[in-house]
Each structure stands twice: as structure tokens, then as C-alpha cells.
């Protein structure tokens, strides 16, 4: 298949994937399958570098650790559903081959994805201002602002997508600041609006992952310019955060609610009706289950086992609040054991250690890791697909050639 045909196909599937994240789960499946198919047709056009192979092996091994736990899952139907859900992890090597053929089309990838995030964010922010008084009260009660678009994507998932769009948009704008054509200005507008919207929608997981991912990106970038620029960057970032906090009443209310949440955790009070306090209890419950089952309880049985384990680990948590840990490392451990936890961490370790010159990859993987500490991002379709695909984008979506960087390690 000619390269031009594969590039057009990739862009079509990328559009389906990007808009499918909020519009339709079916479009997500079509998009990611199509991108993987483009990668399969591109297998003969390029080679994986040594470090790309190691990262691919880590992704595949992590998936296989979950697949192995299928054999001791009592609920085989749920186990199969989970494995199908996590197929993007297995497809990671094919995503690499697919992204390599569109290295000159990065601006289109970023514009399509940024706009696909901007549109539902704008609709949701408009809905917030229409019902501002009610929503500000609900925020103080630990309730999320709804994403009024498409099939109703979970608010934490959407905040993670917004954080990714802002970071990859800012990366492109910085590295192409001398270009400044129409596309550059359009992307600037989308990135700025998405930055404002994420603070209004005020999902803590997305904000925290964005801040830490951006902080690492800024530190690595400014460190090359000297300590003075690091100080300027740090002070500027603090100033922006303070301005956004004072300008957004929803964010101020979310911070007030967070303070109350932390007080409940610190004092060991009743965690019911406090989202972060319930997360802490879910973490403790997961750790207790993993201690009892070092190989995991099976990828199909984790949810029921975690629920039942609350009876012994923390019976004061009401049944309606006995949830999964919202922490991917612990969720993987409960499903498939300690080995699966190690393999999950290995994905991040290879990304940070083996690709030392890839600032964007380091920052995106930190963003995803932080997000995974407060949300089980590999247990929902939109976020597991985003995890594999945007890890690939960050791996190959930089301004330099990955093959050039990696050529001495083949």
C-alpha cells in the first residue's frame, strides 16, 4: 500500500478515534483498530529501534500477565471483557509503526485531537455557567461537573484527555514558535481555551497530572538555559495557577472540598461521602487483598473480590461506596498479582530511562502515571486507548527523529 494512502487512512482513523473519545465507544474501537491496521501494513517500511523494542515488550508482557490471570478467574465472561478492553496495550508496537508514517503530519494530529477535546469542553463549560449556582454547591459536596456531550464520558477521563491535549499542544507551539503560521495560531487558541476550561471543569486528577507533567517538561527545558530561567519559569507557573484559582469559583470550591477531604483522612473520620477519603480506604482494601492473593484473584474477579474484602478490611464503608481502588497499580495487582504491578511500573521506567532526550515522552508518561494514581485508567475504554496511543505519540511526536536518536542502540 502506498505511503500516501496509508497517511490518509491514518488521518481518517485518527479523526474517528479523537472524536470517538467523547462521542461514541464504537468510533474509539474503529479508530484504534484502523490505526493498528495501518501499522501492520507499514511493518516492512521501517524497523523498531532497540529501546522501542524494549518498551513494546514491556507493554506486551503487561497485557499477557493479565491474560494469564484469565485461567484462574471464576468469572470468565468478565475476564474476556476486560482483556478485549485492554487490547490497545497489546497493539502498542503496531501503533509505533503507524505513527512513523505521519511524522510530517503532526500539526494535523494535534489540531484534530485538540479540537475534539475543545468542543465538549466548551459545551460543558457553557452548561456550567447556565447552572452555576447549583453546580458550585454540588462541587462542595464532592460531585463532579458533568461532561454534556456524546455518550457522557466520565469526568476524570475527560480531564486527563484535556491535560494531554494541553501538554502536546504546548510542546508543538514551543518547538515551532519561529514558524507562526495560521495552524500555529489556531492551535494556540485551542490550547489556551482548553487550559482555561480544565480549570473551570476542575477535576482534580486532570489538574494535578497536568501541573506535574508540565512542571517536568518546563524543568527539563529551562534547565538547559540556566538557573535564572528555572526561577522565572517557576514564578510564572505559580502566578498562572494563582490567577486561575482566583478567577474560577468552581476551582476554589473544589479546593475547599479537597481541604475537607484531607481533614477527614488525617483525623480518621467517617470516609463516606468524601471522595478522596473513600479512595484512601479503597487503596487500603486493595493492599489487603493483594497481601492475601500475591498472584491476584483473576482479571475477571477483582471487582467482586474487592467489594467482598471490605467486610473484613473496613466494614464501616457503606456498601454503595465499596469501589475499586481508582489506582491502576493496585487494580492490576488485585487482578493479576505482584508481577503485573512490576510490569506496569516497568513501562514507565523504560520510558523515563531509555529515552533520555525525549522531553515530551517523559512528561506525558509522568502525566499518565500521576493520573493512574487517582483513577484506574486502564479499566475504561477511552482512557486505556488514550494511554497506549498517546504514549506512542509522545514517543514519536517530537521534532527530532527517534530513529536518529536510537540508531546507536540497534
N, C-alpha and C positions, 0 to 999 in steps of 0.2 A: 504494500500500500504506500503511495507517495507521501512524502513528509507533509506537503501542503494539505492533503486530505486528512491526515491524522491530526494536524494542528486545528483545522476547522472542527473536526469531530470533538477534539478535546474541549474547545471553547464552548461548543453546544452542551456537552455533558457537564462542564464546569458551571454553566448558567443554570442548568437544571438542578445541580447539586446545591448551588448557593441559594437560590430562591426556595428550593425544597426544604431547606433547614427550618424555615418558618411557615411555608405554605402547605407542604404535603410530604409525609413519610415516603410515599411511593416515588416522588421525584428524587428524594435523597438516595433511595436504592438504585434508581435508574442512573443517576449521576455518578455515584461511586462505582457502580458496575461498568459503566461506559468508560470512565477514566482508567480503570484497571484493564479493560479490553484494549484501549489504545496503548497501554503499557505492554501488553502481551504482543501486539503487532509491532512493537518497537524493540523487542528483545535482541534482534540481530543488528540494530543500528548503533548500539553503544554497549559499554561494559560498566559493571559496578566497580568502584574503587574498593580498596581493601577495607577502609573504615565504613563505607556504605554497606559492605557485606556483613561486617560485624553488627552494625545496627539492625540490618534486616534479620539476621539470625536471632538477635535478642527479641525482636517483635514476634517472629515465628515461634520461638521457644516459649514465650509467654502465652501465646494462643494455645499451643499444644499442651501446656500444663493445665489449662482449663479443660481442654478436650479430654485429657486423661482422667480428670475427675468425673467425667460423664459415666465412667464404668462403675463408680460406686455411688452414683446418685440414684435415690429411690424414685424421684420424680423425673423420669426420663424425658417426658414431653417438655417440661420447663428447661431441662438441661439443653435439649436441642434448640429451643427458642433462644436461649442465652448465647449458644455458640453461633447461631445464624446472625444474631445481633452484633456479635464481635468479629464478624468476617473482615471488616476493614483492617483490622490488625494483621490478619494473615495476608491481606492483599498489599501490604506496605511496599514490598520490593517492586511490584508492578506499578505502583504509583510513582516510584522513583523514575522508572523508565519513561512513563508518560510525561512527567514534568520536564524531563530533559529536552523534549522536542519543542517545548513552548518557552524556552529561556528568553527569547526575544519578544515575547508577548506578555511580559509580567504586568505592565500597566493595565492591560485589559483584564487580567485575572483580578487585580486589586480593585479596579473600578467596579467590576461586576459584583464582587463579594461585598465591598463597602456599601454599594447602593442597596444590595439585598438586605443588609442589616439596617441601613438608614431608614428605609421605608416603614417597616414595622415599628421601629423605634419612634419615628415621627408620629405615627398613628397612636401609639400607646401614650406618648407624652401629651398629645392633644387630648386624649381621653382623660388623662390625669388632671389636666387643668380644667376640664369640664366638671369634674367631680372632686376638686382639690380638697375641700373641707373634709369630705368623707374619707378620702384616701389618706390624708395626713393623720387622721385618727387611727385608721387601720394599721398604718406603719408603726405607730406607738404600741400596737398590740401584736407586733411581730408578724403582721400579714404582708405578703408581697404585693407589689403593683402588677396587675395583670398585663400580659402582652396581648393586646387586642388585634390579632392578625392571624390569618390562616387557621391552622388546626389548634392553636393555643400552646405554643412551645413553653416549656417550663421556664420560669423567670430566671433561675440561676444559669441554666444552659444558655439562655439568650444573652445574659450579661457576659458570659465567657466569650461568646462569639463577638460581642461588641468590643471586648478588650483585645481580642486577636486582631480585629479589623483596624483598631486604632494603632496598635503597635506595628503591624506590617505596613499600614498607610504612612505612618511617621517615618519608618525606615526608608521607604521609597522616596519620600519627599526630601529627606536629608541627603540621601545619596545622589539625588538628581536635582539639587537646588539650583544648579547652574543652567539647567535646561529650561524650566519655567514656561512650558507651552500650555495650550488650553487644557490638555489632560492633567497636567500638574496642578493647575489652579482648581479644576473640578475636584480632583482628589483631595486637595487642601480643604475645600469647603465640606466635603463629605466627612473627612477625618475630624475636623473641628466640631461639626454638628454631632457626630457620634460621641465625641468626648464630652460634650455638654449633656447629651441625652443620657449617657450612662450614669451621670451624677444625679440627674432628676429621677430616673428609674431606681437608682440607689440600691441595687442588690450588692450586698457586702462582699460576696465571693468574687464577683466580677471586678469590683473596685480594688480589692486587695491584690488580686492576681495581676491586674493592670499596673498598679503602683509598683509592685515588686519587680515585675518583668521590665517595666520602663526604667526603674532605678538601676537595674543591672545593665541594661542597654546604655543608659546615659553614663554610668560609671566607666564601662569599658571604652566608650567612645571618647569621653573627655579626659580620661587618664593619659591618653596619648598626647594631649595638648598641655598637660601640666596641672599642678595642684590648684593654681588660681582658677582655672576653668571648672574644676571639680566643685570648688566653693561656690562659684557663680551659678553653676547648674543646680547644686543642692538648694541654694537660697531661692532660685527661681521656681523650683518644683514645690517648695514649701509655700511660696506665695500663691502659686496657682491652686494648690489644694485648699488653702485658707479662703481664697476668693470663691471657689466653687462651693465650699461648705456654707459660707455666709449667704451666698446667692440662692442656694437651693433649700427651701424649707423641708422638702421630703428627705434630703440627706441629713439635715440637722435632726429631724425626728428619728431617722434611722440610727444616728449616733447615740441619741438619748436612749433609745431602746436597747442598743448594744451595751451601754453602761449598766443598765438594769440587768441585762442578761449575765454580764460578767459578775455582778454582785451576787446573783443567785448561785453561780458556780463557786465563787470564792467562799461564800458562807455556808455552802452545802444545803441550801434551802430546797423546797419542793420544786423540781425542774419542770413540771407540767405547765404548759402554756408559754414556755420560754424556749425559743428555737435553738439558741446556742447551748443552753443548759441541757436540753434534750439530746443534742449532738454529743456532748461530753459523755452522757450516760450511755448512749449508743456505742461510743468508742470503747468504753469500759466493758460493755456487754460483749462486744466483738472480740476484744483481747481475751476475755474469759473463755469464750467459745473456742478460740484458736489454741489456747493452752490445753483445752480438753481434747482437741482434734488437730494435731500438728499437720496432718495431711489434708485438712479441710473436711467438710461434711459432704462435698459434692456440689458441683456448679448448679445443679437443679434444686438442691435442698437448703441452700444457705438462708433464704428469706424465712422459711418456716422455722428453721433451727434457731436463728437469731431471735425470732419472736418468742419461741418457747423458752429460750435461755433466760429471758428477762425474769421469769418466775423465780429463778434462784439467784440471779446476779443483782437484780434491783426490782423487786415486786412493787415498789411504790410508783413506778412509772405506769400510768394508765394504759390499758390495752390499746386504745386508739393512738397512743404515742409511741408504741413499741415498734420503731422503724429500723431499717438498715442503717449502717454507721455513717453514711454520707462521707466516707473516707475511702478512696479507691484501694489504697494499700491494704487496709483492714478487710474490706469487702473481698478482695482477691484472696486474702489469707483464709477467710471464713469459707470461701468456695473451694479453693484448690490447694490450700496449705502454705506452709512457710516457703517452699521452693518457688511457688508462684509469686510470692511477695518479693523474693530476691530477684527474680527475673524482671519484675515490673520496675524495680529500682535500677536494674542493670540498663534498661532502656535510657533512662535519664543520665546515668553515669557515662555511658558511651557517648551520648550527645554532648556532654559537657567536656569530657576529657579528650576524645579523639578528634574533635573538630574545633581546635583551639582558635582558629581565625574567623570562625563564623559567629559573629556577634548576635545576629538575628536568631539563629538556632538556639544559642544559649538562653536568650531572653524569652523566646516563645516556649521553650521547654520548662523554664522556671515558672512562667505564667501558668502552663498546664499543670505542673506539679503542685503549685500552690492551690489552684482551683480544685485539684483532686483531693486535697486535704480537707475540703469542706463540702465536697459533692462527689458522689461515685460516678465519675464522668464516663466510665466505660460500661455503664448499665442502662444508658438511654441512647436511642438511635442517633439523634442529632450530634450529641457530644462525642460518642465513640467514633463516628465518621470524621468529625472535625479533628479529633485527636490525631488520627493516622494521616489525614490529608494535609493538615496544616503543619504537622511535623515534617512532612515531605516538602511542603512549600518552603519552609524555613531552611531546610537542608539545601535546597537547590535555588531558592529565590533571591539570592544575593547578587550583588553587582559584579562579583568576580566569578570565575569559572571554578566549580567544585572539582572538575576533572584536573584542572591545573594545580589546585591545592593538594589534591590527593594522589597525583601521579607518582610521587616518590614512594608511596606506600602500597603500590600494587604488587 
